[in-house]
Amino acid sequence: MKPNFVTNPPSKTEGLQKVNQRKYAEKSHNAIEDVAIIEEPLLISLHFFDTGLLTYKTTELTLIMRTPGDDDALITGFLFNEQIITSVHDILSIKFSDEAQNNNHRMIKLKSTVSIDWKKVTRSFPSQSSCGICGKTSLNALSLKTEHSIDNSEHWLKADRIIQFAQDLKNHQPLFKESGSAHGAGYITDNKWICVYEDVGRHNAVDKVVGHILNNNLFSKKSILVLSGRVSFELIQKAVTASIPVIIAIGAPSSLAISAAIQFNITLIGFTKKNQFNVYHGNHRISDDNKTG
């Protein structure tokens, strides 16, 4: 079954860079041209209203190592997942900085009504493309406090669909197909693929997905996040913030990811192969009957 996309997948060349290498094989070695996933820094600055000074101020929020190309979605998803904004309407504009010599510095202007609790904004500089948790500055930053509810409906996800979704994700990862080094994340509702994004960082790919569904008002209670690799604690956090009740992953979850899935009642599925998968929590959402769900 071919996924029905309502968004365009990235082109084969976007996010890739040609490189030279020497390929060594048994009894031979040759100079060849290859491609590599692009990794560049993105500096995010906030232009926000200071209620104490009654004027707008600007501060550098974080530096993210990412694959460029979907920065608006990445920024929106990042700010939402960090609970700096609660709605896309909290953002007045996303612009290139006047001081930037390239496209790697964005200035985000927030509505004057957005109140930022700077004690909770504990991400330091720089962040890491491989793990956003590594940018946290305190253990308290690992706790997740959200008012978002997770849908708890039963038996709406067919077991055979789980395997199909995991296989379909690979077919919509052109950057990984070309470079072998891009993480992918996709969002599914009503058995339809809404979007798939790729990035050098797995948490960036999820931020792009969340940014896309936030920008286009595509949130659904019965939704699925499909991941190309392992599941870390932070990816569970992002799913909870976006009220996504099901995660399907190709790889395995960490122990802390499993604990978070149990705490917030997320259906967590890992090690999804051609004919099997593991359910670590939330089996009640899965139906074995192919006539239902």
C-alpha positions in Angstrom: 0.0 0.0 0.0 1.5 3.3 -1.1 1.1 6.1 1.5 -1.2 9.0 0.5 0.8 12.1 1.2 -0.8 15.5 1.5 2.6 17.1 1.7 5.5 16.9 -0.8 8.4 14.7 0.2 11.8 16.4 -0.1 13.8 16.2 -3.3 16.6 13.8 -3.7 19.3 16.5 -3.7 18.0 18.8 -0.9 20.0 18.3 2.3 22.9 16.5 0.5 26.4 17.6 -0.5 28.7 16.0 -3.0 32.0 14.7 -1.5 35.0 12.8 -2.7 36.2 9.6 -1.2 38.4 6.6 -1.8 36.5 3.3 -1.7 38.5 0.4 -0.4 37.4 -3.2 -1.3 39.1 -6.5 -1.5 42.3 -6.1 -3.7 41.2 -2.7 -5.0 40.6 0.9 -4.1 39.1 3.7 -6.3 38.5 7.4 -6.0 34.7 8.0 -6.4 32.2 10.8 -5.9 29.7 10.3 -3.1 27.1 12.3 -1.2 26.9 13.3 2.5 24.1 14.6 4.6 24.4 18.3 5.3 24.9 19.3 8.9 24.9 23.0 9.7 24.3 25.1 12.8 21.1 27.1 13.3 21.1 29.9 15.8 17.7 30.7 17.1 17.1 34.1 18.7 13.9 35.3 20.4 12.5 38.8 20.1 10.1 38.8 23.0 8.2 41.4 25.1 9.7 42.0 28.5 6.8 42.7 30.9 9.2 44.2 33.5 10.7 46.7 31.1 7.6 47.0 29.0 9.5 46.7 25.8 10.8 44.1 23.3 14.1 42.5 23.9 16.2 40.0 21.9 18.1 37.1 23.3 19.9 34.1 21.7 18.0 31.0 22.7 19.9 28.0 21.4 22.2 26.7 18.7 20.9 23.5 16.9 22.9 21.3 14.6 20.5 20.4 11.9 20.0 19.5 8.2 18.8 22.8 6.6 15.8 23.0 4.4 12.8 22.9 6.7 13.8 25.5 9.3 10.4 27.1 9.8 8.9 23.8 10.7 11.9 22.9 12.9 11.7 26.2 14.8 8.0 26.0 15.3 8.1 22.4 16.5 11.1 23.1 18.7 9.4 26.1 20.4 6.2 24.1 20.9 7.9 21.0 22.2 10.0 23.2 24.6 6.6 24.7 25.8 7.8 28.2 24.9 4.7 28.6 22.7 1.4 26.9 23.0 0.0 27.9 19.5 1.4 28.8 16.1 -0.3 32.1 16.7 2.2 32.9 19.4 4.7 33.5 16.6 4.5 36.8 14.8 7.3 36.3 12.4 10.3 34.1 11.6 13.0 36.0 9.7 16.7 35.8 8.8 18.9 37.9 11.1 20.2 41.1 9.5 23.6 40.2 10.9 23.8 36.7 9.4 26.2 36.1 6.5 24.2 33.0 5.6 20.8 31.3 6.3 21.9 29.9 9.7 20.5 32.6 12.0 16.8 33.1 12.5 15.0 35.7 14.5 11.6 34.8 16.0 9.3 37.5 17.1 6.7 36.4 19.7 3.4 38.0 20.5 3.6 40.5 23.4 1.2 38.2 25.4 3.6 35.3 25.4 5.0 34.9 28.8 8.3 33.1 29.0 9.4 31.3 32.2 13.1 31.6 31.8 13.7 29.3 34.8 12.2 26.5 32.8 14.0 27.4 29.6 17.1 25.5 30.5 18.5 24.5 27.1 22.2 25.7 26.9 24.4 26.6 23.9 25.3 24.7 21.8 22.8 21.9 21.5 23.6 18.6 19.9 22.1 17.1 16.7 22.1 13.6 18.2 20.4 14.3 21.5 18.6 17.5 22.6 18.7 16.3 26.2 22.4 16.8 26.2 21.8 20.6 26.0 19.8 20.6 29.3 21.4 22.4 32.2 19.6 20.8 35.1 17.9 17.5 36.2 14.7 19.4 36.7 14.6 20.1 32.9 14.0 16.4 32.3 10.6 16.4 34.1 7.7 16.8 31.8 4.7 18.9 32.8 2.0 19.2 30.3 -1.8 19.9 30.2 -2.2 18.0 26.9 -4.4 14.9 27.1 -3.6 11.6 25.3 -6.5 9.9 23.6 -7.2 6.5 25.2 -9.5 4.9 22.6 -9.2 1.1 22.2 -8.6 -1.2 19.3 -8.3 1.4 16.5 -4.8 0.5 15.2 -4.7 -2.7 13.2 -1.7 -5.0 13.9 -0.9 -5.5 10.2 -0.8 -1.7 9.6 2.0 -1.4 12.2 4.4 -3.4 10.1 3.2 -1.7 6.9 3.8 1.8 8.3 7.3 0.9 9.4 8.1 -0.4 5.9 6.5 2.5 4.2 8.7 5.0 6.1 11.8 3.7 4.4 10.2 4.4 1.0 9.9 8.1 1.9 13.4 8.8 3.1 15.3 10.0 0.0 18.1 11.5 2.1 18.7 8.3 3.9 18.6 6.3 0.6 21.3 8.6 -0.9 23.5 9.1 2.1 22.7 6.4 4.7 22.9 9.0 7.5 19.5 10.7 7.9 16.9 10.0 10.6 13.3 10.0 9.6 10.0 10.8 11.3 6.5 10.6 10.0 3.0 11.5 11.1 -0.1 9.4 10.3 -3.8 9.9 10.9 -6.7 7.9 9.5 -4.2 5.5 7.9 -2.8 8.4 5.8 0.7 9.8 5.9 0.5 13.5 6.6 4.2 14.3 6.4 7.7 12.8 6.6 10.8 14.7 7.5 14.4 13.8 7.7 17.4 15.3 9.5 20.8 14.5 10.8 19.3 14.6 14.3 16.4 12.3 15.2 14.9 14.9 17.6 15.1 17.5 14.8 13.1 15.3 12.5 10.4 15.0 15.1 10.4 18.8 15.7 9.9 19.3 12.0 7.0 16.9 12.0 5.4 18.7 15.0 6.0 22.1 13.4 4.4 21.0 10.2 1.2 19.7 11.9 1.1 22.8 14.1 1.5 25.2 11.2 -1.2 23.4 9.2 -3.6 22.7 12.1 -3.4 18.9 11.4 -3.4 17.6 15.0 -5.4 14.4 15.4 -6.3 12.5 18.6 -5.8 9.2 16.9 -2.3 9.8 15.5 0.9 7.9 15.0 4.5 9.0 15.1 6.7 6.6 13.0 10.5 6.7 13.7 13.4 5.3 11.7 15.6 4.4 14.6 15.7 4.0 18.4 13.4 5.8 20.8 14.9 8.0 23.4 13.3 9.6 26.4 13.1 13.0 24.6 11.2 11.6 21.7 8.5 10.4 24.1 8.5 13.9 25.6 7.8 15.4 22.2 5.0 12.9 21.4 3.4 13.7 24.8 3.6 17.4 24.1 2.0 16.9 20.7 -0.7 14.6 22.1 0.4 11.7 19.9 -0.8 8.4 21.5 1.2 5.9 19.4 4.9 5.6 18.5 6.1 3.0 16.0 9.9 2.6 15.7 12.2 0.6 13.7 14.7 0.4 16.6 14.5 -0.2 20.3 13.4 2.1 23.1 15.6 3.0 26.0 14.5 2.1 29.6 13.7 5.7 30.4 11.6 6.0 27.2 9.6 2.9 28.3 9.1 4.5 31.7 7.8 7.7 30.2 5.5 5.8 27.8 4.0 4.0 30.8 3.7 7.3 32.8 1.8 9.1 30.0 0.0 6.1 28.5 1.7 6.1 25.1 1.5 3.0 23.0 5.2 2.3 22.4 6.1 -0.1 19.6 9.7 -1.0 18.8 11.9 -3.5 16.8 9.3 -3.4 14.0 10.3 -5.9 11.4 8.8 -7.5 8.3 6.7 -9.9 10.3 6.9 -8.9 14.0 7.1 -6.0 16.5 7.3 -5.5 20.2 4.8 -3.6 22.3 6.3 -2.1 25.4 3.1 -0.4 26.6 -0.4 0.5 25.4 -1.4 -2.8 23.8 -5.1 -1.8 24.3 -5.0 0.5 21.2 -4.0 -2.4 18.9 -6.6 -4.6 17.2 -5.8 -8.1 15.8 -9.0 -8.1 13.9 -8.3 -6.8 10.3 -12.0 -6.0 10.0 -12.0 -3.4 12.7 -9.9 -0.4 13.7 
